[in-house]
Amino acid sequence: MVTKGHVAIVANAVGELLPSISPYQEDIDTWIGVEKGTLNILEHNETLDYALGDFDSVTESEKQYIKARSLHFKQCPSEKDQTDLEIAIEKALSLQPKRIYLFGATGGRKDHELVNIQLLYTIVCAGTEAIMIDRYNWMTLTFPGELSKYTPR
């Protein structure tokens, strides 16, 4: 499956920084959930195209619910060289979208948040626009001389 539109990745972060995904629903062609982020997508009645992660942050019954409601479910081993979000970004880039939205990638542990912010570089180097959004901020990365085409909601 190749999309020419927009992919959203909803990561594992929960709590006050997690924005509502409702304002973005019409822009998104493909939804990728990471761990508990999958539940956020399902709560908004969106089609969960891909559910990815080691699923160590969900209960067994939540995992079975996610598995039943996702079009593609992939459980990764806990011991691996990539984070669950990196695996989701790799999947998103394989779809060749114009833009990737990242929700739920900020907050919590600072070391995780800083690594996640640095992942914007990986996406932009692949020729795809990337926007990381939380309740209070949106971040994008451009190369010198480029302007973001994104307008915050």
PyMOL commands that set and color helices and strands:
alter all, ss='L'
color gray80, all
select helices_A, chain A and resi 22-27+37-43+60-69+84-94+110-125
alter helices_A, ss='H'
color red, helices_A
select strands_A, chain A and resi 6-10+30-34+48-53+70-75+99-103+129-133+138-140
alter strands_A, ss='S'
color yellow, strands_A
deselect
rebuild
show_as cartoon
